[in-house]
Amino acid sequence: MTVDPVEVVIEFLRSAPGLAPGSVTGDHVGHQAGQPMIYVEHSGGFRMVRDRMDRADIDISVYHEDRKGAVDLAYLCREALLEELPGRVVAGAEVLDVEEISSPRYEPDSTSRAHMYSGEVALFYTLA
């Protein structure tokens, strides 16, 4: 399939209520330590059904100036991905299901020591 699963998740989260405009991204370009950021990264996956369905593992890393803000944003993203994304058509993909691989966990950034929570989901999708 030719759909980028990172773009699917980014486009969906950018429309989710409660997330600051410009905070959802697929890179760290221009990010300042302490500034809220939701970083979406493809961490793996595989073809489930030839020419029909893929599974993409997506890591979501949420940065914030304080720990409470980071965990609140992380669980807001988790809820939106697990409860609102399945069944939607986004960025050329029909999202069939989303399963949690790991719930958000505290992992302060090793360089800046910024507060960061990271979780991972599996996205099951087909072409729309």
For each residue, the residues with C-beta under 8 A, 3 or more apart:
1: 51 54 93 125 126 127
2: 127
3: 7 8 54 91 92 93 125 127
4: 7 8 91
5: 8 9 42 45 54 56 58 93 123 125
6: 9 10 26 40 41 42 58
7: 3 4 10 11 26 91
8: 3 4 5 11 12 90 91 92 93 95 123 125
9: 5 6 12 13 40 58 60 81 85 123
10: 6 7 13 14 24 25 26 40
11: 7 8 14 15 90 91
12: 8 9 15 16 80 81 84 85 88 90 91 95
13: 9 10 16 19 24 38 40 77 80 81
14: 10 11 19 21 24
15: 11 12
16: 12 13 19 76 77 80 84
17:
18: 76
19: 13 14 16 23 24 38 73 76 77
20: 23 36
21: 14
22: 25
23: 19 20 36 37 38 73
24: 10 13 14 19 38 40
25: 10 22 28 29 31 37 38 39 40
26: 6 7 10 39 40 41
27: 39
28: 25 31 37 39
29: 25
30:
31: 25 28 35 37 63
32: 35
33: 109 112 114
34: 63 64 65 112 114
35: 31 32 63 65
36: 20 23 62 63 64 65 69 73
37: 23 25 28 31 62 63
38: 13 19 23 24 25 60 61 62 63 73 77
39: 25 26 27 28 60 61 62 63
40: 6 9 10 13 24 25 26 58 59 60
41: 6 26 58 59 60 61
42: 5 6 45 56 57 58 59
43: 57 58 59 120
44: 56 57
45: 5 42 54 55 56 57 122 123
46: 54 55
47: 50 53 54 55
48: 52 53 54 55 124
49: 52 53
50: 47
51: 1
52: 48 49 126
53: 47 48 49 96 124 125 126
54: 1 3 5 45 46 47 48 124 125 126
55: 45 46 47 48 122 123 124
56: 5 42 44 45 122 123 125
57: 42 43 44 45 101 120 121 122 123
58: 5 6 9 40 41 42 43 120 121 122 123
59: 40 41 42 43 118 119 120
60: 9 38 39 40 41 74 77 78 81 104 118 119 120 121
61: 38 39 41 107 116 117 118
62: 36 37 38 39 70 73 74 77 104 116 117 118
63: 31 34 35 36 37 38 39 70 109 114 115 116
64: 34 36 67 69 70 73 114 115 116
65: 34 35 36 69 114 115
66: 69 70 115
67: 64 70 71 106 115
68: 71 72
69: 36 64 65 66 72 73 115
70: 62 63 64 66 67 73 74 106 115 116 117
71: 67 68 74 75 104 106 117
72: 68 69 75 76
73: 19 23 36 38 62 64 69 70 76 77 117
74: 60 62 70 71 77 78 104 117 118 119
75: 71 72 78 79 104
76: 16 18 19 72 73 79 80
77: 13 16 19 38 60 62 73 74 80 81 119
78: 60 74 75 81 82 100 103 104 119 121
79: 75 76 82 83 84
80: 12 13 16 76 77 83 84 85
81: 9 12 13 60 77 78 84 85 98 121
82: 78 79 85 86 98 99 100 121
83: 79 80 86
84: 12 16 79 80 81 88
85: 9 12 80 81 82 88 90 95 98 123
86: 82 83 95 96 97 98
87: 95 96
88: 12 84 85 94 95
89: 93 94 95 128
90: 8 11 12 85 93 95
91: 3 4 7 8 11 12
92: 3 8 127 128
93: 1 3 5 8 89 90 125 126 127 128
94: 88 89 125 126 127 128
95: 8 12 85 86 87 88 89 90 98 123 124 125
96: 53 86 87 124 125 126
97: 86 124
98: 81 82 85 86 95 121 122 123 124
99: 82 121 122 124
100: 78 82 103 119 120 121 122
101: 57 119 120 121 122
102: 105 119 120
103: 78 100 119
104: 60 62 71 74 75 78 117 118 119
105: 102 117 118 119
106: 67 70 71 115 116 117
107: 61 116 117 118
108: 113 114 115 116
109: 33 63 112 113 114 116
110: 113
111:
112: 33 34 109
113: 108 109 110
114: 33 34 63 64 65 108 109
115: 63 64 65 66 67 69 70 106 108
116: 61 62 63 64 70 106 107 108 109
117: 61 62 70 71 73 74 104 105 106 107
118: 59 60 61 62 74 104 105 107
119: 59 60 74 77 78 100 101 102 103 104 105
120: 43 57 58 59 60 100 101 102
121: 57 58 60 78 81 82 98 99 100 101
122: 45 55 56 57 58 98 99 100 101
123: 5 8 9 45 55 56 57 58 85 95 98
124: 48 53 54 55 95 96 97 98 99
125: 1 3 5 8 53 54 56 93 94 95 96
126: 1 52 53 54 93 94 96
127: 1 2 3 92 93 94
128: 89 92 93 94
